[in-house]
Amino acid sequence: MGVRTANVQDGDMGETLASLAQTIHGRWDHDPAESYTARLLNGEEDELLKKLAEEASEVIMACKDDDHDHIRYEAGDLVYHLLVTLERYGVTLPELAGELNARMR
């Protein structure tokens, strides 16, 4: 497929996730008619969960195609939708980090 995002540069994952999570958190009060994130946060639960599953399957398909750029692109969509899901259910990044750290012991 050869999906490419313009000007992709490596970044600090922690800073990027924290910044994105903060942006998502700030979308609660936005007009759902104007903000996709607000629609996901305030809309039907099943719509968000279906979107999360769809994005996960797109990552799987990109992996099956063994296309690095497409995997990265679809993983970006999956991480965004995962962060929206975590926000909707009140799970913070520090809580998630604690869970992951506990599993590395």
N, C-alpha and C positions, 0 to 999 in steps of 0.2 A: 504494500500500500504506500509506503514511503511518506508517512505523515511527518511534517516538519513544522516546528514553531519558529518563527523568525527570532533571530538574536538570542538563542538559548545559550545561557552561560551557567556554569556551575555556581551554586550558592550554598549558604549555610542553612542546613535543613532546619535546625532549631529555630533560628530567626524567622525563616520563611513560614514554618508552621505556626509559630506564635503570631506573626503578623496576619496571616490568613485567618486564624481562629478569632483574632480580635475584630477583623473586618466582618466576619460572619456574625459574631456576637452583636455587633452594632446594627445589623440588618433587621432585628426583631421588630422595630417600630417603623420600618419603611413600608411604603405602599406596595402590597403584593402585586398590584397591577403594573408597577414600574420596576420591581426588583425580583429577579428569579430566586435569589436566596431567601427573601422574605416569603415568597410563595411556598418554598420548601419548608421553611420553619413553621409557618402558620397554616399551611394547607392540610389536606388529607394525609393522615399517617401512611396509608398504603402507597400513595404516590411517591413519597420520599423513599420508602423501603424498596419499592419496585425499581426506582432509579438507581439506588445503591446496588441492587442485584444486577441490573443491566450493565452498569459500569464495571462490576467485577467480571462479568462474562466477556466484556470487550477486552479487558486485560488478558484474560485467558486466551481469547482468539488471537490477539496480537502476539502472545508468546508462542502459540502454535504456528504462526507465520514466521517466527524467528526474525522479527523486524524491530531492531533496537529503537529506532525513532518512534515507531508506532507504539511500542510498549511504554516508552517514556510518556508519550502524549496521553495514552489511555490511563496510565497510572496517575497522572495529574488529575484527570477527571475523577478517578476513584477516590483519591485522597481528599479532594474537595468535597465530594458527596459524603465521605466518611466523616469529615469534620463537621459538616452541616448536621449529620445524624447525631454525632456526639453532642453538639450544642443543643439540639432539640431535646435530648434526653438528659441534659445536665451533667455530662461527663466532661471534665476539664482535661486539658493537656497535661498538667501536673499529675492528675490522678492516673491518666494513661501511662505516663512515664513511670510512675511508681509501680504500676502493674507490670510493666515490661522489665523494670529493674529487679523486681522480686523474682521474676522468672529466670534471670541470669545468675542467680545465686547458686 
